[in-house]
Structure formats: structure tokens, C-alpha cells
Amino acid sequence: MFDWLIVGAGFAGSVLAERIASQRGESVLLIDRRNHVGGNAYDWYDDAGILVHRYGPHIFHTNSEQISGYLSQFTEWRPYEHRVLSKVDGKLLPIPINLDTINRLYDLKLDSAQLEQFFADRRESVDEIKTSEDVVVGTVGRELYEKFFRGYTRKQWGVDPSELNKSVTSRVPTRTNQDDRYFTDTFQAMPLNGYARMFEKMLHHPKIKVMLQTDFREVRDQIPFNRLIYTGPVDEFFDWKLGKLPYRSLRFEHRTLEQEQFQPVAVVNYPQTEDYTRITEYKHLTGQKAPKTSISYEYPTDVGDPYYPVPRAENEALYKRYEALANARQDVWFVGRLATYRYYNMDQVVGQALATFRRIQDALPVSAPAAQGLQQEAAE
């Protein structure tokens, strides 16, 4: 009998497994459908010796010292500030849009004050910002929206930005200076030896058992456990009884090239051309030196593992109905991007998992055998 069954070995499930085992001394069975831990952050060394992210680039960034401090127990870090270029009108331009983006796109020599006026002259008046289109046209105008955002968003989500919640494009700022960093968080770094190694250290505990290639729906009635944490799709947990929630998936083509470098930065976006949304070159993320380089092409799709909840009003309404069912289940904790139908960054998922653990601590006394074990460990 396990004290806890945790479904999903990504950030949410792994953080909670580690906290419960190390701080409560209770036994955890952590299961995942895939053949590895780490969820979508999983990385591995390919045949060229390059550390590649199997499910696309994952860049860690946070403003929370608590979150970075927690993860630092399981990894050292390589400082890294992410920079992205977007291929627009045949030019590679910084994204988020900044002063250099506009000057290079239009062959201008604006300063920051002039760029403010440039945007002011082009932005459209929007009575109420509701959609992702509203966010962009209300900030930089329709022409830049068409060049940088509309095509990329339609490929990424399969619908027009006018049909998506404002949260999608609100994630991408607009700058009037030359700051070309994609993120501005106080802590920006990559796990020195990769995400997979960080997860392995996190889960290396005698109270944690990991079972991979294990489907919860197939074993839920076969595994004895006392309490459940679920990080998978919330609609699947309830057997889709209210209907299926839409999720967006991704398909990747990983290639190794006989050259040292393919592109000037880790990620180049393609909002105007091609079927893929972006190309990632991983040596920029890892700092590795090698005669070859590894890249991946990223193709959004509706088929495959669920990656992103699709932020539309009707989907949120359906999720709220599932959320009511989840809230009624006092014996299950629903945590993570898929279980709470939210587009979280990695640090946000870690924060949610740590907050969930605090609630567990407040709500549940540690089992007597586990408490005794913790006392013995402390005495030793």
C-alpha cells in the first residue's frame, strides 16, 4: 500500500513526490505514460552528443527566489538569457518587438521617444481588450500584428487570434528600447547537466518508486494507495463525461547537421512562411562546442499528446464545469497545466506544486509510521 499515488512525472508530479517523500516521510508511487520522467522538459544527448530537448526548447526563468532556490537543490545552473529572432519580410528581427526591430524592418533611425510616437500613430482604439488580436492592434497597430503575430498564432493554435483569449499575446511584451531578451526575469538559467538529470536527482529517494509507460486509466483499480495527486488532463480523469476539452499538441523533426552553427540564436520564429512555427538550435542553450549541430523544426497540431490548453471562452466555460467536479473530490489533488487547464510556465507549475504541498501539510497529519521514520532520520 502506497501512501500516495501521483499521476504524471513532469514538474508538478515530481515536485510533489519529492516534497511528500522528503518532508512527510510517506511512500509515493509516481507513474507516467511516457518512458521517461520530466514531462515536456525532458532532454537527452543525441548521437552527435548534443543535449536536445525532445519536446521543444524549455527555458527556465523566474522572479521567485523560493522557486529557484528549491530547484537549486537538484541542479547547478548555466546562466542563459534567451533571445529570439523572427523572420519577417526576409529579415531576421528581434522579437519581442523593440527599437531595433522597427528600425531594421523599415530602415529607420528612430530613438525611443520617436518609437513611442510611431506606435501611438499606428495603434487602434479598442473599447475593451478581450482577444489576442485586440492586445496587439491596440499596442502596435494592425500592420505589425499581421507581420509578426497573426500568422504565427494561427499556426500555433489552429484558430485566428481574434478567437483566442487575450492571455496568449499578452505574454509577449513590446519594448521601446534595445533590450532583445525574450524574458526579463531576475533568474534566467539552464540546468547545467540538463532537465532529465535534475529530475533524476529530485526523485532519487527511497520513499519514491517510479513506474514509466504506465497508464493511470489501466492501473487505477489495481494499485493500492491512500491518496491521489493527478496532473493529467482533467477531462480524461472524469472519462470525458462533459465532453472533451481541446488541447493543442506539437510534432517535432529533429535533425543533426554537419556544420558548427545553423542560426545566430537558439530560436527563430517563422510567422509569415513555412508550415513550422520555429526552428531551435540547442547548442545556444547548452553552450556546447562541437563540429556538428542539432536543430528541431516545430509543427503545431491537434493530434498527439496534449501540450497546451486552448484559451477560448467556450473552453474555459467547459473547464469550469470540470473544475466543479474536481473541487467536489476531496480525495484528489489536481495540479499542473493539464489538470487545471492553464498555460503555465515551468516556474509557475513549480510554484503551484509547492503551494499544493503547503495545503497538504495544513490539511493532513503525517501518518504515524512516516512520522516515526522522520524522527529516526533526524536522530541519525
C-alpha positions, 0 to 999 in steps of 0.5 A: 500500500502506497501512501500516495499515488501521483499521476504524471512525472513532469514538474508538478508530479515530481515536485510533489513526490519529492516534497511528500517523500522528503518532508512527510516521510510517506511512500509515493508511487509516481507513474507516467505514460511516457518512458521517461520522467520530466514531462515536456522538459525532458532532454537527452544527448543525441548521437552527435552528443548534443543535449536536445530537448525532445519536446521543444526548447524549455527555458527556465526563468523566474522572479521567485527566489523560493522557486529557484532556490528549491530547484537549486537543490537538484541542479547547478545552473548555466546562466542563459538569457534567451533571445529570439529572432523572427523572420519577417519580410526576409529579415531576421528581427528581434522579437519581442518587438523593440527599437531595433526591430522597427528600425531594421524592418523599415530602415529607420533611425528612430530613438525611443521617444520617436518609437513611442510616437510611431506606435501611438500613430499606428495603434487602434482604439479598442473599447475593451481588450478581450482577444489576442488580436485586440492586445496587439492592434491596440499596442502596435497597430494592425500592420505589425500584428499581421507581420509578426503575430497573426500568422504565427498564432494561427499556426500555433493554435489552429484558430485566428487570434481574434478567437483566442483569449487575450492571455496568449499575446499578452505574454509577449511584451513590446519594448521601446528600447534595445533590450532583445531578451525574450524574458526579463526575469531576475533568474534566467538559467539552464540546468547545467547537466540538463532537465532529465538529470535534475529530475533524476536527482529530485526523485532519487529517494527511497520513499519514491518508486517510479513506474514509466509507460504506465497508464493511470486509466489501466492501473487505477483499480489495481494499485493500492494507495491512500491518496491521489495527486493527478496532473493529467488532463482533467477531462480524461480523469472524469472519462470525458463525461462533459465532453472533451476539452481541446488541447493543442499538441506539437510534432517535432523533426529533429535533425543533426547537421554537419556544420558548427552553427545553423542560426545566430540564436537558439530560436527563430520564429517563422510567422509569415512562411513555412508550415513550422512555427520555429526552428531551435538550435540547442547548442545556444542553450547548452553552450556546447562546442562541437563540429556538428549541430542539432536543430528541431523544426516545430509543427503545431497540431491537434493530434498527439499528446496534449501540450497546451490548453486552448484559451477560448471562452467556450473552453474555459466555460467547459473547464469550469464545469470540470473544475466543479467536479474536481473541487467536489473530490476531496480525495484528489489533488489536481495540479499542473497545466493539464489538470487545471487547464492553464498555460503555465510556465515551468516556474509557475507549475513549480510554484503551484506544486509547492503551494499544493504541498503547503495545503497538504501539510495544513490539511493532513497529519503525517501518518504515524509510521512516516512520522516515526521514520522522520524522527529516526532520520533526524536522530541519525 
